[in-house]
Amino acid sequence: MYDYLIVGSGLFGSTIAYRLKKLNKKVLVIDKRNHIGGNVYTENIEGINVHKYGAHIFHTDYKDVWDFVNSLVPFNRFTNSPIARYKDEIYNLPFNMNTFSKIWSDVITPDDALRHINEEKKCMEGKTPNNLEEQAISLVGTTIYEKLIKGYTEKQWNRSCKELPAFIIKRLPVRLTYDNNYFNDLYQGIPIGGYTKLIEKLLDGVEVKLNSNFFDKIDEYKKISKKIIYTGPIDEYFEYKYGHLEYRSLEFDTKVLDTSNFQGNAVVNYTGNEVKYTRVIEHKHFENSNSDKTVVTYEYPRDYKDGMEAYYVINDEKNNKILEKYNKLKEKERNVIFGGRLADYKYYDMDDVIKNALDIDL
């Protein structure tokens, strides 16, 4: 008999396992995949640590979380500074003075940038944005919207921006400084050697079974443990009683290239509709690998279907109403703790996942 069964070996489940191990609890971690780590799993290819499920950059303002992860593995000083490619034009992200001075040739000072943005926003004066397009224009004007938001967003959601709700873009970062650092958090970096090393440290000394789907033997798993930590999809746990929650998925096309440097940056967003992928990741730039080759991943948004990985929750009114019903069912499960992105049906940054796992009552 186990004290705890943990369903899923991602950051939430693995951090809980680490805590329970320190409490001398008998723990079993199961995962339906053939590897640990969930979506932060990294695999070494040609001496390069490849982020198998998309780019993951750790950033946080929680000193306790930063100290915790660094007590397990050392982190480097990687600063996320993505760039955007619109056709044959290159811009810095997030929107900052480098971006504005490239878009408008007469922009040198913050006042110059604001003059252009405010002039382009006038078309929305006195109007309440009814869709994402209007919301974006009301925040940053038409030029930035057309070049850096529209195409990327429509590829991401497979819908016209005029059909998407305004709340998806509640705000857009506009920095009136020449600063390409994407995140404002105090601490930022990537585990040296990849995220798999972090997960291995968290799970050190814990029994783990891979290729093990909780729902294949659900009755058996419930009998062998006193308590369950569940990190999978909340609707699946309750057998889709109130229907399926909706997600967006991704498809990755990863290539090994016989060159030492393909694009000169870890992440390049493709904001136009002339290509179907949203971004290209060149993994060696996360850790400054000196490999003679490089590994790049083309990222394609996809409609979610059963059997695919669920990456992005769709927190619209329809899905939130379904979620409310499942959350009420959660409260009745006395011996189950739910946590993580899928079980909460909520987008989390990695630091929030770990913070929740460190703070939750066991």
N, C-alpha and C positions, 0 to 999 in steps of 0.2 A: 504493500500500500504506500502510495506517495502522499506527501503532505500537499503538494501542488503539482498540477499538470498545467504547463504553459503551452498554449496553442499559438505558434508563430515565433520565429527566432529573429525578428527584426529588432530595432532599437528598443522598443517598449518591452517586449517579452524578454530580451536578453538582459536589460537593466534590472528588471524585476528578478530574474534568475540570479543575478549577481547579489542582490540584496538578500534573497532567501538563502543563498549559499552561506553568506556571512552569519545568518541566524541558525545555521546548522539544520536547515530543513531539507527533507528528501524531495528532490525536484526532478521531474521529467519534462524536457522540452521536445515538442514534436513540430515538424514543418513539412508541408506537402511538397516543397521544392527539394532539389537534390543538393542544396547548399544552404549554409546558414546566412543570416544577415538581411534577409528580405531585400528591399530595394536599394539598400546601401552596399550590397555585395560588390566587391571589386575582385577582378581576376587579372593575374599577371600575364601579359602577352608581349613577347619580344622585349622583356625587361621594363615594360610600362604597365602601371596599375590602371586597368580599364574599369571605369564606372559602368557596369553592365546594364543598369536601368536608368541611365541619364545622369547628368552632372549633379554632384552633391557637394556643396561647399558649406562647411560648418561655420555658423556665425551666431553669436549670442551676446547679450548684456548680463546674463546670469553668471556672476563670478563663481558661484558654487558649482554650476554645471561645467564651466570651463576648467576649473581646478579638478573636478572629478574625472573628466575624460583625459586630461593630461596626466593624471596619476596612473592611468592605465597604459597609454601609448603617447609618445611625443607627437606634437602637431607642428607643421611648418608654418610659414608666414604668408601663405598664399592670400592674395587680395583679389576678390572677384571684380574684374573690370571687363565685362563683355562688350562686344562691339556689334553694331547692326549694319547689315548690308542691304541697301535698297537699290536693286538693279546693279549699276556699277559705281554706286556711291557708298562710302563708308562713314559711319557716325558712331560717336561714343555713347554708351549707356552707363547709368541712367541719364535722362535729359539734363545736361549741364551746359556750362558756358562753352565748352569745346564743341558740343552738339550745335548750339545756337550759332556760333561763329562760323561753322561749316555750312549750315543751312542758309544763313543770311550773311552776305559778304560784308555788310556794313556794321555788323555786331562786334563790338569790342568790350563794352561795359555791360553790367547787369541792366542798366536803364535802357540800353539799346535793345537787349533781348526782350524786356518787358514791353517795350513800345510795339514790337512786332506781334508778340503774343496777344496783348490786349486789343490791338487793332483787329486781329483775326477772330477774337472772341465776341466781338460786337454783334455778330449775327445771331447770337444766342441771348442777347440782353432781354430781360423781362420774360423769358421763356423757361418753362420747366422741362428739362430733358426727358424725352419719352423713350429713348433707346440708347444703346451704347455709343453710337456715332455722335448723337447730340451731346451726350455727357462728356465724351472725350474732347469735342470741339469747344465746349464750354470751359474746359480746364486748360487746354494747351493750344487751341486754335486749329485752323484747317491744315496748314502745311505739315506740322508734326504728325497730326492724325493721319493724313494721307500717306506719308512716307514711312512712318515708324510704328503705327498702331493698326491701321485698317487691315492690311493683308495678313499680318501675323495673327491677329485675333480671329479673322475669318477662317484661317487654316486651323487654328487651335480648336475652334468650336464647330467647324463645318456649317456655319450659318452666317448670313449677312449681318454686319454690325447693326443694320437697321432693324433686324429681327431679334437682337440680343437685348436683355434688360439693362437699363442704365446702371443698376447697382453693382454689376460686375466690375466696373471701373468707378469706385467711389472717389478715388483720388489718384492722381498721377504725380510722381516725384518730379518737381522742377527745382533744380539746384542752381542758384545764381553764383556758382563758384566753378573754377576750373579743376574739378575733382571727379575722377572716373571711378572711384571706389563705389561699388554698387550698394553695399550695405552700410548702414549707420552704426551697426553694433560695435562695441568696444573690442570684442575678441573675434578673431576670424582665422581660419586655417583648415588644413586637411591632414588627417593622420599620416605620418610618414610610413610608407609601406602599404597604404590603402586602408579602407574602412573594415575590410575583413579581419585585419589584425586587431582592431578595436573590439569587434564582436567576439573573436577568439578569446580575448582577455576577459570579457564579461562572462563568457560561458565556460571558462576554465574550471574543471572539476565538476561540471554539471552533466548529467546524462542527457544526450541528445539523440533523437531518432529522426532521420531524414526520410524523404519519400513516404511520409506518413500523413494521410489526410484524416483529420479529425472526424469528418462526417462519414468515412468508410466504416468506422468502428465506434460510433458515438456512444452507444450504450456501454461498451466495454471500457472506454476511456473514462466515462463518468464513474464507473465502479472502482477504478484503481486509484482514485485520488480523492482526498478530502475536500479540495478546493480547486477551482479552475481559473486560470488567467486566460481570457479569450481576446485575441487581437485580430480575428478575421472579420469578414463582412457581417454587419449586424443583421441584415435581412436574411442571410443564409442561415444564421444561427437559429432564427425563429421560423425556418422553413418557408420564408416568403409569405407569411400569413397575411400581411397587408400589401403585398406586391413587391416588385423589384425596385430598389433604389437605382438611380441612373448614375453612370460614370462616363468619363472620357478615357480612352486608352491610348497607347503609343506603340509604334513599331520602330525597331532599331535596325539599321543596316550598318554593320561595323566592318571596316576594311583595314587591312594592314598595307601600308604604302611604303614603297622603296625610296623614301626620302626622309631627311632628318627633320624637316619643318614644312608642314603643309599650309597652314594659315596664319601662323605667328601669334595665335591667341587660343586660350582654352575653349572659349565659347564665342561663336559668331551666330547671331540671330539673322535669319533671312526674312525680311519684313514685306517683301513683294509677293505677288501671286504668280510670278513667272516660274517659280520652283514650288514643288509640293511639300518639301520639308520645311520645318520651322527653324531648325538650328543645326549646326555642325559642331561637334565636340572633338577637340584634339587633346587626347588624354595626357600626353606627356608633359603638357604645360602646367598641369596641376602640381607636379612634383619635380619639374625641371629634369626630366630623365635625359641621360646622355646617349640613349639608344640611337644607332644609325638609321633606324626605321621609325615610323610613326603609326599610330592607330587612330583612326577617325570614325566617328559614329554620326550617321545622318538620322535625324529624329523626325518621324512622321506621325502626326496626330491621327487617331482612328476612332470610329464609332465603337463603343464597347459592345461586345457580344459575349455570351456565356463561354467560359474557357479561357478568355483573355485576362490579362492583368488589369486591375482597376487602378488607375493612377490619379485621376482628378474627380472629386465629388462635384455634383451639380446642385449647389444649394439654392435652388429656386423655390418658389412657393409650393409647387406640386410635391417636390421631394421632401421639403421641410415638414409638410403635413404628415407624410408617411413616416418620417423619422420620429416625430412626436409620439406616434403610436408605438413604435418599437422601443423608444426610451421608457415608456410606461411599463412595457413587458420586462425591461432590464431590472426595474426596481423589485420585481417579484422573484428574481433569481438570487436566492440567498447565498449560494455557495459559488457564485461566479462573479469575477471582477472583469469588467470590460474596459479596454483601453487601446489607444492607438488610432491611427487615421481611419481604418476601415470599420472598427468597432464603434467609433464615435461619429463616423460619417462626417469628418471635418478635416480640412487641410491643416497640417501642422508643420512648422519648421522642425528640424531635427532637435534643436535645443529644447523646444517645448515638449517634445515626446519624452526626452530624457528627464526633464524637470518633472513632468507628470508622474513618471515611473519612480522617481526618487521620493516624491512627496505623498504618493497615494498610500492610504492605510491598508495594511495587509492582514 
